[in-house]
């Protein structure tokens, strides 16, 4: 990897690690003030949609974590080019709304970095499986 690509990759992996470890201070340092967090999926889920700005993203993360307890997160592939990183993997969790386990599902992430900070976190997941569990239909 060239130097820019490596720095981009390292920033996204550090952000992901801070998030997984609950280190909000490290997350904040790695977030651009105008960061965009966008989750694709079933809009009946309270964490789907677009959130802009650090403060709003931290509020969103509170909503997300109160609705989904992640029990598995495994990155299977990750690639970087310039200011962009793509990560693919497998997750599982329990939705607190229904108490149901989702079952293993795939995710994809497209993240962008500017000046050493994450500016875009565009998340894609198997929203059908997640929605089914959330609404108690799994």
Long-range contacts (C-beta under 8 A, 24 or more apart in sequence): 1-80, 4-82, 4-83, 5-80, 5-81, 5-82, 6-80, 7-113, 7-116, 8-80, 8-82, 8-83, 8-84, 8-85, 8-113, 9-78, 9-80, 9-85, 11-113, 11-116, 11-117, 11-118, 12-80, 12-85, 12-87, 12-111, 12-113, 12-118, 13-78, 13-85, 15-111, 15-118, 15-121, 16-75, 16-87, 20-73, 24-58, 28-54, 28-58, 30-116, 30-117, 30-118, 31-57, 31-117, 31-118, 32-114, 32-115, 32-117, 32-118, 32-119, 34-119, 35-117, 35-118, 35-119, 35-120, 35-121, 36-119, 36-120, 36-121, 36-122, 37-121, 37-123, 38-120, 38-121, 38-122, 38-123, 39-123, 39-125, 40-122, 40-123, 40-124, 40-125, 40-127, 41-124, 41-125, 41-127, 41-130, 41-131, 42-127, 42-128, 42-130, 42-131, 44-131, 44-134, 44-135, 45-127, 45-130, 45-131, 45-134, 48-127, 66-96, 67-95, 67-96, 67-97, 67-134, 68-93, 68-94, 68-95, 68-96, 68-130, 69-93, 69-94, 69-95, 69-96, 71-101, 72-104, 83-112, 83-113, 83-114, 84-110, 84-111, 84-112, 84-113, 85-109, 85-110, 85-111, 85-112, 85-113, 86-110, 86-111, 87-111, 91-125, 94-133, 95-130, 95-133, 95-134, 97-134, 97-135, 97-136, 98-133, 98-134, 98-135, 98-136, 98-138, 100-133, 100-134, 100-136, 100-138, 101-133, 101-138, 102-129, 102-130, 102-132, 102-133, 102-138, 103-129, 103-133, 103-138, 105-129, 105-130
